[in-house]
Amino acid sequence: MKGRIHNFNAGPAAHPLPVLEKIQAEFLNFKGSGMSVIEVSHRSKRFDEVIQDATARVRRLLKLDENFHVLFLQGGASLQFSMIPMNLLPAGQSADYVNTGTWATKAIKECMIQRKPVKVVASSEDKGFSYIPKEISFSPDAAYAHITSNNTIKGTQWASFPDTGGIPLVCDMSSDIMSRPFDVAPFGLIYAGAQKNLGPAGATLVVIRDDMLERVPQNLPTMLKYPTYVEYNSMFNTPPCFAVYAIQLVLRWLEETVGGLDRMEQINREKANLLYRTIDRSEFYRGTAEKESRSMMNVTFRLPTDELERQFVQEAFEHSLSGLKGHRSVGGCRASIYNATSLEAVQALTDFMKEFAGKNG
Ligand SMILES: *Cc1c(COP(=O)(O)O)cnc(C)c1O
């Protein structure tokens, strides 16, 4: 492969080119330290500036009030599936979960492993998780209500968030965080593995509201409780330095180059519309998610046969369009078009799709 490819991977995923270039340019001598960012101390002033700046940018982009804490953890979104019930579901209470796919199912399972009471208040499993449930009745006494804002594998996304009647929302935003603005007020906790929309794998962003900390049991292991990360500004131990550094650069790109989340949403909408229009206008491609539940981040579609899907993925790759195979659990095709995937990349994909349908339809 000469030069760079159009990357539609689901995660780890595309990064903005200016971010990669910045990392490359300062890799051997980070801010005049004579060392790379993976060699400096996490207690140094240079690194402290990085994590402070990343935190400040998260606060600005999400418009967080003082009562929210921004944390960087390890263990991926998957560890959050366990930490959330451990920290936020006190004995004698139950939590509501909405099951919208593979990741939500895993989150529910981790709750059950700890023998914590879970109530699945809505599910879209009856139709292969192809839609987002509507008109959900949340339990008035639930400790929290857990949802997955974007379902990376099935290609669905909450267009707006449900009214829980004051129960704190806990949300897995791994695959659409920072893709659009939203009101954080109803959220008790938001989490996202970095490797879809924020940066490299290795760091997990957690945004937690102050009042949620009051219910955390005292007797949890140090590294498994949120108050440790709050108290030590995510540096009780060595943080994932490189990932946090790259996230800081991605957030800077979002603020200074893109121009914030309103603008990011416009661009994401334009990309998704272009792709869905191409699917809807052809007889050849078929979207798998119900129209009003469609994701702006992961566009899932099928071709007439498995054989044509294999051929499509292969020929797309020969056209420098990479990562279009659907998740191994569902098959089909998927184009992940996160923040860093440009409109030009989506145009190249839709041009190829039309050409491929013309030849094989
Ligand atoms: C990728 C993904 C996960 C898993 O993330 P890890 O960081 O690999 O644990 C969880 N939830 C959603 C919505 C995802 O897209």
The ligand as an SDF file (V2000), in Angstrom:
LIG
                    3D

 15 15  0  0  0  0  0  0  0  0999 V2000
  -16.0200   -1.1230   21.4160 C   0  0  0  0  0  0  0  0  0  0  0  0
  -17.1190   -0.9790   22.3840 C   0  0  0  0  0  0  0  0  0  0  0  0
  -17.0290   -1.5090   23.6840 C   0  0  0  0  0  0  0  0  0  0  0  0
  -15.8400   -2.3100   24.1490 C   0  0  0  0  0  0  0  0  0  0  0  0
  -14.7950   -1.4660   24.3990 O   0  0  0  0  0  0  0  0  0  0  0  0
  -13.4020   -1.9790   25.0210 P   0  0  0  0  0  0  0  0  0  0  0  0
  -12.7040   -0.6880   25.2480 O   0  0  0  0  0  0  0  0  0  0  0  0
  -12.7730   -2.8540   24.0000 O   0  0  0  0  0  0  0  0  0  0  0  0
  -13.7110   -2.7090   26.2690 O   0  0  0  0  0  0  0  0  0  0  0  0
  -18.0760   -1.2950   24.5370 C   0  0  0  0  0  0  0  0  0  0  0  0
  -19.1730   -0.6030   24.1570 N   0  0  0  0  0  0  0  0  0  0  0  0
  -19.2990   -0.0860   22.9270 C   0  0  0  0  0  0  0  0  0  0  0  0
  -20.5220    0.6720   22.5510 C   0  0  0  0  0  0  0  0  0  0  0  0
  -18.2770   -0.2650   21.9980 C   0  0  0  0  0  0  0  0  0  0  0  0
  -18.3850    0.2580   20.7700 O   0  0  0  0  0  0  0  0  0  0  0  0
  1  2  1  0
  2  3  1  0
  2 14  2  0
  3  4  1  0
  3 10  2  0
  4  5  1  0
  5  6  1  0
  6  7  2  0
  6  8  1  0
  6  9  1  0
 10 11  1  0
 11 12  2  0
 12 13  1  0
 12 14  1  0
 14 15  1  0
M  END
$$$$
